[in-house]
Amino acid sequence: MQTVQTLTLAELEKKKLKEILQTVLSKHLTLTVQLPGGEEVIIQPKPPLKPLPVLKGYIPEGWKEAIYDDSH
């Protein structure tokens, strides 16, 4: 489960970008940054990709030639 935190831009100005990003990643944090004009920016870690499934089957010899053969 991700933790959600909201900070103002003024609160983040004192911190280094590297520190902010490491905190977001290590704590699985969704950080909402409130800008002075009322707009917001959300920073969160990208979820890992699921591994691709391993399928049963085989690739026959000559498959490239069958697909890319210009004589047909």
Summary of the structure (lengths in Angstrom):
residues: 72
radius of gyration: 23.9
end to end distance: 55.7
largest distance: 67.8
contacts: 110
relative contact order: 0.17
helix: 28%
strand: 22%
